Amino acid sequence: MSKSAAMSLRLNPELGQRIERLASAVERPKNWIVERALEEYLDRESWQVAEIRQGLIEADAGDFASTAKISALKKKFAR
């Protein structure tokens, strides 16, 4: 059995009700809903922070797309 960490937090009433409604609709406990939501949020935000940091490293190194590459992308996605 995996161990879990207990955490207490305060939610605005509307958010608490949304969690309750979703938990009821999918027949899962509220903590399951909150845990999944936090996992998705943390995965997404961690990815974004890592991409921004990598972009800053590349920018600091002067690693930018060439004019030819930008033109090719513009042609590819132009309507």
N, C-alpha and C positions, 0 to 999 in steps of 0.2 A: 504494500500500500504506500503510495507516495505521500509525502508530508506536504502540508499546505501552511501558508502563513496567514494568520488572521490580520484583518485590517478593518478599521472603522472609518467611515467617512460620512459627511453630511451631503445630502442631495436636495435640490429644490424639489418641491412637491410634484411638479409636472414631470420631471425626469423620473422620479420614483414611480409614478403612476404608469409611465411608458414602459418601464422595466417590468412592472407587475403585469401589465396587459400582454406584453410579448411573452413573458414566462408562461402565463396561463395559456396563450394561444398555441405555443409549441410544446406545452406540457413538460417544461423543464424548470428546475429551481432558479430563483433569481440570481444566485451566485454564479450559475452556469452562464446566464446571459451576460452578466457584468464581466466575467472572466474572458469570454469570447470577444466582447467589445474592446476590452483593454488590450488583448493580444493583437487584434487587428490594428488598433490605433498605434500601439507601440511599434509594430512591424512597419507600418507605413511611415511613421515619423522618423524612425531610425534609418530607413532607407533614404528618405529625403535629406536628412542631415548628412549622411555619408556622401550622397551625390553632390551636395553643396560644397562640402569640404574638399572633395576631389576636384570639383570645378575651380575652386579657389587656388588649389595647388597648381593646376594646369595654367590658370590665368597668371599666377605669380611667375611661372616658368616661361611665360610668353607663348604658350601652346594654344593658339587660336586657329579657327578654321580659315582656310585660304579663301580669297575672293572667288576663285574658280569653284570651290566646293559649295560655297554659299549660293552662287549662281545656279549650279546644278540642282541644288535643293529647291530653290525658288521655282525653277522650271518644272521639277517633278511634282510639286504641290500646287502650282498655279492653276486657277480654274479658267 
